[in-house]
Every structure is written in structure tokens, then in C-alpha cells.
Amino acid sequence: MRFSPEEKLEIIQLARYSGLGFEKALKLFGLKPHRVWLWIRNIEKDGFSGLIDEPPMPKSFPRKHLDEERDLILKKANTYTHLNHRNLAHQIFRDEGIFVSESLVYRVLKEHGLIRPKPIFKIEVADAWKNPPESPNEIWHIDISYIPCSIDEEGKTIFWYLIVVLDGYSRYVLAWELFPDMGKERCFDVVDQAIFLAQLPPDKRPKLLSDNGKQFRARKSREFFKELLNIQQIFATCHHPETNGKAERLFESAKYEALYRNDYSSPEEAREILLRFFDYYNNHRLHQSLGYLTPKEAYYGLNQDYSQRRQIAKEERLRQRKRYWAKSGDLLTISKS
């Protein structure tokens, strides 16, 4: 336990003048006499400043790296310019049989400005959409995901394909289906089903956001969406699935919250699990981005006064607490949490 200079001086005075005896008084503080005598000698030598603790410093540095190790690291760093510090430490051992830790290599390289930034081959995107949808049926998202459904005689997994259309404003799943293939006709069926269920006239059709798969980029696909369905297509940035992140996040939830938590061995069983999940997702799952509304409530404009009602209920609860504690005479214990 460390003491400040003032506390040390007070302990010395109490030990000397308490009348209990020097050692007995120190036992009350849990201190050894030799430690206090060291304080007294420091006072006699340096005065009050002798009671100030100096930062602990080891007498020697048995693990400090050698200059020759530093020079070797720098030499190898200039030779193997493509290696990071971890690989370089192992390469030095392979070449010279000399062990240097990865942390030592990193410190030496950093000290000499040789730490190179890791290249990230990623397309820069904005933090948010420049023009996010402000109402339902402005932008729809469509995507396809692999769903393991069964195993063949050779033990290989048989995949089916989940195609989903959801509203970009409310995240409401408008239509979905599980198919044995992912041809463009399957996508046409799901989008057509979504339009039928949404009851949208031709002049109020949404924009359709998809990736750059051939199901959406093909000439027949573009003609179908534009001429027959009167839908304008929007394509995600190449090699950047985050552009269609709402659909990607939906697939992750469907797999890890529903499919992978249940035992199923056929497309029919998988479809039953997905049916229950999408019913829950649309009607019961709360979304923070929607103000803790369900997709159905956001899509159909239901329960829009939820936040106001919650605020009113909070204020009423605080008033009830205040009345309760005022009546009990313990007003100081009111909590507003």
C-alpha cells in the first residue's frame, strides 16, 4: 500500500508520540518498522521531498532487445517489404535461426516508420442513403439466398433458393418463395406476387433494388420489369452487398434465428419454418430503426402514435411515483429511472 508524503509524516509522528511505543503503533497501521525507519532516513537526508515515492524502475533490463537484433529486423524489413510484422518475425527465424517476437518487430518497425497500412480493396460508400425512402412502396428490395434443404445419396447438400421481396421503407416482407432453382422466371413470379398483394396500380409501381445477378441484368429481365410491370430497376454497387443490406440482413435472420435452430430434412419442412418466421417477422418483430414498430405497422401506417403514447405513460408513471413517495413521507427516495 502506498502513502502520500503527508500521510507518511503523520504516521511517523503518531508512532513517536502516541505513547504506545514505536513498533506497537506501527502494527495498528499494518506497517513494518524497517519501512518507516527508511522514511525517517530519507527525511534526514532530503527533507520532506525524501518522502515522495519515485516511480519503480528495474535495476536492469534482461529482456531488452539488442542493437544487433534491431539492425537485423530493419535489414530484413527492407528485404521483405511485402511482409507484415508477424510474418517478418517468422521469416527472420527461418533465414537466420534467430528468434524475435512479433511485438518486438512491430515496435522496431513503428519506431522507424516502416509500418505500412493494410490495403483494403473496398468501394467507399456513404454512411446512409442520399435519398432514403420516406413512405412505403417507394423502393423494394429483391435478393436470392441459398438454403440447404436435404442431402443426396452421395452425402452432398442439396440447396434450394429463397427469393424475397421486401419494402425498403418498412422492411415488410411482401412476397417470398422457396424454389429448386433461381432462374429469372422465379424472380418474375415473386415480384408479380408482391405487386398483386400490394394492390398497386401501374402508375404507382416502386423502384426495384437488386444485385447484378444475371436474373436481373439479362435483357429479357429488364424488358419484363420495365414494359410488363412498369418497374424501374436499381442495381447495387458491384462487389458491395451492403447496398442491398436490408435483404442480406433478412436472410441472416431467417437462417440463424429460424432455419438453423430447427431440424428439417426437406424443402417442405424448410418452407413451414420460413412461413412461421416471416409471419413473426412482419407482425411481431420490433425494429429500432422503425421506432420499435413492426414492419406491418410501418407499412400500413398503424400505431403511429406509439412513441407519444409511451412518453405519456412515462410521465404518468413518474407522477405516480412522486405521489406514492410523498404520501409515505420519503420523497427523497424518488427514482426517475
ZAMISE-228557 format. One line per 2 residues: number of its first residue (from 1); their letters; for each residue x, y, z of N, C-alpha, C. Coordinates in steps of 0.05 Angstrom, whole numbers. Atoms other than C-alpha are relative to their C-alpha. Layout:
N
NUM	a	X:Y:Z:X:Y:Z:X:Y:Z; ...
***
This chain:
337
1	mr	17:-24:0:0:0:0:17:25:0; -16:-24:2:27:68:-19:-13:22:16
3	fs	10:-23:-16:21:131:24:11:25:-12; -10:-26:9:27:203:6:20:11:19
5	pe	-20:-11:-19:84:245:37:-13:10:25; 14:-10:-24:34:278:84:-8:-23:19
7	ek	8:23:-16:8:210:107:24:-13:14; -24:11:-12:78:184:118:10:17:24
9	le	-9:-17:-22:96:244:161:-18:-2:24; 19:3:-21:33:236:202:4:-27:15
11	ii	-5:26:-12:48:162:213:25:1:18; -25:-2:-16:118:178:237:-5:15:27
13	ql	6:-16:-24:92:230:287:-17:-16:19; 17:16:-17:38:183:313:16:-23:13
15	ar	-16:22:-11:88:126:322:19:10:22; -19:-11:-20:136:171:361:-14:10:25
17	ys	12:-14:-22:87:209:405:-26:-11:9; 25:10:-8:27:164:413:0:-12:28
19	gl	-3:12:-26:54:133:478:-3:-30:0; 3:29:2:42:62:453:26:-14:-5
21	gf	-25:12:8:113:51:433:1:0:-31; -4:-4:29:142:56:363:-11:-24:-16
23	ek	8:24:15:131:-16:340:-30:-6:3; 29:5:-5:62:-24:373:-17:19:-16
25	al	16:-19:16:37:39:339:0:-7:-29; -1:7:29:61:15:271:-16:-25:-6
27	kl	17:23:4:25:-51:280:-29:7:-5; 27:-10:5:-40:-12:282:-5:8:-29
29	fg	2:-8:28:-25:12:212:8:-23:-19; -9:22:16:0:-56:189:26:5:-15
31	lk	-26:-8:12:70:-29:175:23:-14:14; -24:11:-11:138:-60:185:18:23:9
33	ph	-17:-22:-10:187:-18:227:21:9:-19; -23:-7:17:243:-21:176:-10:19:-23
35	rv	10:-18:21:198:13:124:-3:28:10; 3:-27:-11:183:72:170:28:12:6
37	wl	-27:-10:-5:257:77:190:12:10:-26; -10:-10:26:272:84:116:-11:27:-6
39	wi	11:-26:4:224:142:113:15:21:16; -14:-19:-18:259:175:172:27:7:-11
41	rn	-26:-5:11:327:167:140:-2:18:-25; 3:-17:24:301:198:75:-6:29:8
43	ie	5:-27:-10:275:258:115:26:13:9; -26:-10:-9:343:266:148:19:7:-23
45	kd	-18:-4:23:377:263:80:-11:22:-19; 11:-18:20:330:302:34:-23:18:10
47	gf	22:-16:-10:279:334:79:-27:-12:-8; 27:10:7:204:329:63:-1:-12:-27
49	sg	1:12:27:218:314:-10:10:-29:-1; -8:28:-1:250:249:12:-23:-20:4
51	li	24:17:-3:180:223:27:-15:-5:-26; 14:3:26:159:228:-46:10:-26:-13
53	de	-7:26:12:157:159:-78:10:5:-29; -9:0:28:197:152:-142:-12:-23:-15
55	pp	12:22:15:168:111:-198:19:-24:0; -18:24:-1:193:39:-193:14:-5:-27
57	mp	-16:5:24:249:25:-242:17:-25:5; -17:23:-4:283:-42:-251:29:7:-2
59	ks	-28:-5:1:357:-44:-238:13:-8:-26; -10:9:26:368:-80:-304:-23:-7:-18
61	fp	20:7:20:331:-97:-368:9:-26:-14; -10:25:12:346:-171:-380:-14:-7:-26
63	rk	15:8:24:294:-175:-436:1:22:-21; -2:-21:20:311:-111:-473:14:-11:-24
65	hl	-12:11:25:327:-125:-545:27:12:-5; -27:-8:7:398:-119:-571:0:17:-25
67	de	-2:-17:24:421:-69:-622:3:-17:-25; -3:17:23:441:-126:-668:-26:-12:-9
69	er	27:9:8:370:-152:-666:-16:21:-14; 14:-22:13:343:-84:-683:10:4:-28
71	dl	-12:-4:26:392:-78:-741:-9:-23:-19; 9:23:17:372:-148:-766:-29:4:-9
73	il	29:-5:7:298:-130:-763:-2:21:-23; 1:-21:21:310:-67:-804:11:-10:-26
75	kk	-11:11:25:353:-104:-854:-21:-18:-14; 20:18:12:300:-158:-865:-25:15:-9
77	an	23:-16:8:245:-106:-868:4:13:-27; -6:-12:27:279:-73:-927:2:-21:-21
79	ty	-2:22:20:288:-141:-960:-28:-11:-6; 27:11:3:218:-168:-948:-21:22:4
81	th	18:-23:-3:178:-105:-960:-30:-7:0; 28:7:2:114:-143:-972:-11:-14:25
83	ln	9:15:-24:111:-178:-904:-8:19:22; 7:-15:-24:75:-152:-843:18:-9:23
85	hr	-18:5:-22:108:-153:-775:-1:-29:10; 2:28:-10:81:-222:-756:15:-19:-19
87	nl	-14:17:19:106:-256:-820:30:6:0; -28:-7:1:171:-218:-817:15:-13:24
89	ah	-13:12:-23:186:-245:-747:6:-30:-5; -5:28:7:178:-316:-772:20:-4:-23
91	qi	-20:2:22:218:-303:-835:28:4:10; -26:-3:-12:276:-278:-793:10:-26:12
93	fr	-8:26:-13:276:-343:-754:7:-20:-22; -5:19:21:273:-383:-819:27:5:-13
95	de	-25:-7:14:331:-345:-850:25:-1:17; -24:-4:-17:377:-332:-791:0:-19:24
97	gi	1:16:-24:353:-380:-737:-1:16:25; 1:-18:-23:345:-321:-691:-29:7:6
99	fv	27:-5:-8:281:-312:-651:-3:30:7; 9:-26:-9:250:-243:-647:-31:-1:1
101	se	29:1:-3:179:-234:-622:-14:18:-20; 16:-16:18:125:-206:-665:-4:28:11
103	sl	4:-27:-12:113:-149:-616:26:17:-3; -25:-15:3:187:-130:-619:3:10:-29
105	vy	-2:-8:28:186:-129:-695:-19:24:-5; 19:-22:4:124:-85:-693:11:26:12
107	rv	-10:-24:-13:156:-36:-643:23:13:-16; -23:-10:15:220:-30:-684:-9:12:-26
109	lk	9:-11:25:184:-20:-749:-16:26:4; 15:-25:-5:137:31:-719:18:23:8
111	eh	-19:-21:-8:195:69:-688:14:13:-24; -14:-9:24:227:75:-757:-20:6:-23
113	gl	20:-8:20:162:90:-794:-3:-20:-22; 1:20:21:161:24:-831:-26:-17:1
115	ir	26:14:-1:91:1:-812:-17:10:-23; 15:-8:24:52:1:-877:-29:-6:4
117	pk	29:5:-4:-23:9:-877:-9:-24:-17; 10:23:14:-60:-54:-896:-19:9:-23
119	pi	18:-8:22:-92:-46:-965:-27:-13:3; 27:10:-2:-167:-52:-964:-14:5:-26
121	fk	13:-2:26:-199:-66:-1030:-30:1:4; 28:-3:-6:-267:-38:-1014:-10:26:-12
123	ie	12:-24:12:-311:11:-1051:-11:18:22; 10:-18:-20:-324:72:-1009:-29:6:-5
125	va	28:-6:1:-397:84:-993:-7:20:21; 8:-20:-19:-435:137:-956:-11:-14:25
127	da	10:11:-25:-458:127:-884:-30:-7:-2; 29:5:3:-531:129:-906:-8:6:-29
129	wk	10:-6:27:-573:133:-969:-3:30:-3; 4:-28:5:-573:201:-1001:-29:7:-1
131	np	29:-5:1:-647:195:-1015:-15:-25:10; 14:23:-11:-677:144:-967:-30:1:-5
133	pe	29:0:4:-749:123:-978:-15:13:23; 15:-14:-21:-798:166:-940:-28:-11:4
135	sp	26:12:-2:-860:123:-949:1:-28:-12; 0:28:11:-879:51:-965:-3:1:-31
137	ne	2:5:29:-874:25:-1037:15:21:-17; -17:-16:16:-821:74:-1059:23:-17:-12
139	iw	-21:18:9:-765:23:-1063:-5:-28:12; 1:28:-8:-770:-52:-1060:28:-13:-3
141	hi	-25:15:1:-711:-99:-1047:-6:-28:-8; 3:28:7:-704:-166:-1080:28:-13:1
143	di	-25:14:-1:-650:-218:-1068:-5:-30:2; 1:30:0:-635:-293:-1071:21:-10:19
145	sy	-19:12:-18:-602:-337:-1019:-2:-30:-1; -1:29:-1:-580:-409:-1015:-12:-11:26
147	ip	11:13:-23:-619:-453:-967:5:-30:-1; -4:29:0:-594:-523:-950:-26:-14:8
149	cs	26:13:-4:-654:-569:-954:1:-30:5; -1:29:-3:-633:-641:-958:28:-10:-8
151	id	-25:12:7:-576:-689:-972:-5:-23:-20; 5:21:20:-570:-734:-1033:14:-27:9
153	ee	-10:27:-7:-547:-807:-1035:30:0:4; -29:-2:-3:-474:-786:-1041:9:17:24
155	gk	-6:-17:-23:-478:-743:-979:4:29:-5; -3:-28:7:-477:-677:-1015:-25:15:6
157	ti	22:-17:-8:-521:-620:-993:-15:10:-25; 17:-11:21:-580:-602:-1038:-11:27:8
159	fw	9:-27:-7:-594:-528:-1039:-25:7:-16; 21:-14:13:-658:-493:-1055:5:30:3
161	yl	-6:-29:2:-664:-418:-1066:-24:16:10; 20:-17:-12:-702:-368:-1024:1:27:-14
163	iv	2:-26:13:-726:-307:-1063:-20:17:16; 16:-17:-18:-753:-249:-1022:-2:28:-13
165	vl	4:-28:7:-783:-181:-1039:-10:14:26; 9:-15:-24:-788:-131:-981:1:30:-6
167	dg	2:-29:3:-806:-58:-975:23:13:14; -24:-13:-11:-746:-13:-964:-6:20:22
169	ys	7:-20:-21:-783:37:-920:-7:-14:26; 10:13:-24:-817:-11:-872:12:-27:6
171	ry	-11:27:-3:-778:-76:-882:-22:-22:0; 22:19:1:-845:-110:-893:5:-20:-23
173	vl	-4:20:20:-837:-176:-930:-25:-3:-16; 24:0:17:-885:-170:-988:-5:-28:-12
175	aw	4:27:12:-873:-238:-1021:27:-15:3; -23:17:-1:-826:-296:-1016:-7:-28:-10
177	el	5:28:8:-819:-367:-1042:27:-15:-1; -23:18:0:-771:-426:-1039:-1:-17:-26
179	fp	0:13:26:-751:-454:-1107:24:-19:-3; -23:18:4:-707:-512:-1131:21:12:-18
181	dm	-20:-14:16:-672:-463:-1179:-4:29:3; 2:-29:-3:-660:-389:-1185:-1:14:-27
183	gk	3:-13:27:-679:-373:-1257:-15:26:2; 12:-26:0:-704:-306:-1277:-30:-2:2
185	er	29:3:-1:-775:-333:-1284:-10:-2:29; 7:1:-29:-775:-348:-1209:-2:27:12
187	cf	0:-28:-10:-758:-276:-1194:-25:15:-10; 24:-13:11:-814:-253:-1241:-24:-8:17
189	dv	24:9:-15:-864:-295:-1202:-2:13:27; 0:-12:-27:-844:-267:-1134:-7:29:-2
191	vd	6:-28:3:-845:-195:-1158:-29:4:-8; 28:-1:9:-912:-206:-1193:-19:-5:23
193	qa	16:6:-24:-940:-236:-1129:0:24:19; -2:-23:-17:-915:-176:-1089:-18:23:-10
195	if	16:-21:11:-949:-127:-1136:-30:-6:4; 28:9:-4:-1014:-167:-1132:-9:4:29
197	la	8:-3:-28:-1014:-168:-1056:0:29:9; -1:-29:-8:-996:-94:-1051:-22:16:-14
199	ql	22:-14:14:-1052:-76:-1100:9:27:-10; -11:-26:9:-1010:-23:-1134:-8:4:-30
201	pp	7:-6:28:-1036:9:-1199:26:5:-16; -24:-3:16:-987:15:-1257:15:26:3
203	dk	-13:-26:-2:-973:88:-1245:12:5:28; -11:-3:-27:-952:77:-1172:18:-24:7
205	rp	-18:22:-5:-903:20:-1180:26:10:12; -25:-8:-13:-840:22:-1137:25:-5:-18
207	kl	-25:7:11:-767:21:-1157:9:-27:12; -8:27:-9:-735:-48:-1151:31:-1:2
209	ls	-29:1:-5:-665:-53:-1120:8:-30:1; -10:28:1:-626:-117:-1135:30:1:-3
211	dn	-28:2:7:-555:-141:-1143:3:-2:-30; -6:1:28:-522:-151:-1210:-1:-28:-12
213	gk	3:26:11:-541:-223:-1220:-13:-1:-27; 11:2:27:-560:-247:-1289:-30:-2:0
215	qf	29:1:-1:-631:-258:-1265:-12:28:-3; 10:-28:1:-638:-182:-1261:13:16:-22
217	ra	-14:-15:20:-587:-158:-1312:-7:-8:-29; 6:10:27:-610:-200:-1371:-19:18:-15
219	rk	17:-17:16:-644:-165:-1428:-29:-6:4; 28:8:-4:-708:-205:-1420:-10:9:27
221	sr	8:-9:-27:-709:-188:-1346:-6:29:0; 4:-29:0:-702:-114:-1358:-25:7:-16
223	ef	24:-5:16:-756:-116:-1411:-25:-7:16; 23:9:-16:-803:-154:-1365:-7:20:21
225	fk	5:-18:-22:-795:-107:-1306:-9:28:-11; 7:-26:9:-799:-44:-1348:-26:1:-16
227	el	23:-1:18:-851:-60:-1401:-25:-13:11; 23:14:-9:-896:-110:-1368:-9:8:28
229	ln	6:-8:-27:-892:-89:-1295:2:29:6; -3:-29:-4:-875:-16:-1304:17:6:25
231	iq	-18:-3:-23:-819:-21:-1252:27:9:-9; -27:-10:6:-754:18:-1254:20:-15:18
233	qi	-20:16:-15:-694:-24:-1234:23:18:10; -24:-12:-11:-637:-1:-1189:19:-23:7
235	fa	-20:21:-5:-573:-42:-1185:20:8:21; -19:-5:-21:-528:-48:-1125:28:4:-11
237	tc	-28:-4:8:-455:-28:-1128:13:-28:-2; -13:26:5:-413:-85:-1155:18:-7:24
239	hh	-17:11:-21:-379:-128:-1102:-5:15:27; 7:-14:-25:-415:-89:-1047:-28:-8:9
241	pe	27:8:-7:-473:-128:-1018:-14:18:21; 12:-18:-20:-483:-75:-964:-21:19:-13
243	tn	20:-17:13:-521:-34:-1016:-28:-12:2; 26:14:-4:-576:-86:-1011:0:-13:28
245	gk	-5:11:-27:-562:-95:-937:-26:-8:14; 25:7:-14:-635:-98:-915:-8:-29:-7
247	ae	7:27:8:-647:-161:-955:21:-20:11; -20:17:-10:-580:-190:-934:-4:-5:30
249	rl	5:3:-29:-597:-178:-861:-24:-17:5; 24:17:-3:-665:-210:-870:8:-30:-4
251	fe	-9:27:4:-632:-273:-898:15:-11:25; -15:9:-24:-585:-276:-838:-18:-7:23
253	sa	19:5:-21:-643:-271:-790:-16:-26:-6; 16:24:7:-683:-324:-828:16:-26:5
255	ky	-16:24:-3:-625:-373:-826:8:-6:29; -11:5:-27:-596:-363:-757:-20:2:22
257	ea	20:-1:-20:-659:-348:-720:-23:-19:-4; 22:19:6:-705:-398:-753:10:-26:-11
259	ly	-7:26:13:-677:-450:-801:21:-16:16; -22:15:-12:-612:-468:-765:-6:-7:29
261	rn	8:8:-27:-648:-473:-698:-20:-22:0; 20:22:2:-695:-527:-723:11:-22:-17
263	dy	-8:23:16:-687:-596:-751:-19:-3:-23; 17:4:24:-712:-604:-822:17:-15:-20
265	ss	-14:17:19:-694:-651:-878:-13:1:-28; 13:-1:26:-737:-630:-937:-8:29:-6
267	pe	8:-27:7:-757:-567:-975:-28:7:13; 26:-5:-12:-828:-575:-948:2:9:29
269	ea	-4:-7:-28:-804:-573:-876:13:27:2; -13:-26:0:-759:-514:-891:-21:22:-6
271	re	20:-20:6:-818:-477:-922:-19:5:23; 17:-4:-23:-860:-488:-860:14:17:21
273	il	-15:-17:-19:-805:-459:-816:1:29:-10; -1:-27:11:-798:-399:-862:-27:14:1
275	lr	27:-11:-1:-873:-389:-863:-5:12:28; 3:-10:-28:-874:-383:-787:18:24:6
277	ff	-19:-22:-5:-813:-338:-787:-9:26:-13; 8:-25:13:-839:-288:-838:-26:11:12
279	dy	23:-10:-14:-905:-285:-802:8:15:25; -10:-13:-24:-868:-268:-738:15:26:-8
281	yn	-16:-23:8:-821:-220:-775:-18:23:-7; 17:-21:9:-877:-180:-806:-18:11:22
283	nh	21:-8:-18:-926:-178:-749:9:4:29; -8:-1:-28:-886:-183:-684:28:10:5
285	rl	-28:-8:-5:-813:-167:-692:3:31:0; -3:-29:-3:-796:-96:-668:27:8:-12
287	hq	-25:-10:13:-744:-55:-706:7:27:12; -9:-25:-12:-704:0:-673:-1:22:-21
289	sl	0:-20:21:-697:36:-740:-28:10:-7; 28:-8:5:-773:39:-745:-13:12:25
291	gy	11:-11:-25:-781:69:-676:-14:-22:16; 11:24:-14:-795:-1:-648:-28:-6:-8
293	lt	24:9:12:-853:-13:-694:6:-26:-14; -3:23:17:-865:-78:-731:-1:8:-29
295	pk	2:-7:29:-857:-79:-807:-28:4:-9; 28:-3:9:-932:-88:-815:-11:27:9
297	ea	9:-26:-10:-946:-26:-772:12:22:-16; -13:-22:15:-895:16:-810:-11:0:-29
299	yy	9:2:28:-921:-9:-878:-28:11:-3; 28:-8:2:-995:2:-865:-7:26:16
301	gl	5:-25:-15:-986:65:-821:-16:-5:25; 14:7:-25:-1012:31:-758:17:8:24
303	nq	-13:-6:-25:-995:51:-687:21:21:-2; -20:-21:5:-960:114:-709:4:18:24
305	dy	-3:-16:-24:-971:148:-642:13:-15:23; -13:18:-20:-931:94:-606:19:16:18
307	sq	-20:-14:-16:-874:139:-584:-13:21:18; 14:-20:-16:-921:194:-560:-14:-13:24
309	rr	14:14:-22:-963:144:-520:20:-10:21; -20:9:-18:-900:116:-490:11:22:18
311	qi	-10:-23:-15:-876:185:-469:-21:8:21; 22:-7:-18:-944:200:-438:-1:-20:23
313	ak	0:20:-21:-942:134:-400:24:4:19; -24:-4:-18:-872:150:-374:-5:23:19
315	ee	6:-23:-17:-894:218:-348:-20:-7:21; 20:8:-19:-954:188:-315:12:-18:22
317	rl	-13:17:-19:-912:135:-282:17:16:20; -16:-17:-18:-865:188:-254:-18:15:20
319	rq	18:-14:-19:-924:226:-225:-11:-20:21; 9:20:-19:-950:162:-193:21:-5:21
321	rk	-22:5:-19:-882:150:-161:2:24:20; -3:-23:-17:-880:221:-135:-22:1:20
323	ry	22:0:-19:-949:216:-105:4:-22:22; -3:22:-19:-932:149:-73:21:7:22
325	wa	-21:-6:-20:-867:173:-40:-7:24:17; 9:-23:-16:-898:239:-19:-20:-9:22
327	ks	19:10:-19:-954:201:15:14:-16:22; -14:16:-20:-905:154:50:20:17:16
329	gd	-18:-18:-15:-863:214:74:29:-5:-6; -28:6:7:-800:190:38:6:11:-28
331	ll	-2:-12:27:-797:238:-21:28:0:-11; -27:-1:10:-722:238:-25:9:-25:-14
333	ti	-8:25:13:-721:166:-50:-12:-4:-27; 13:3:27:-758:181:-115:22:-6:-21
335	sk	-18:7:22:-724:150:-175:-14:6:-26; 11:-6:26:-735:174:-246:10:-19:-22
337	s	-10:19:19:-705:114:-279:-23:-14:-14
***
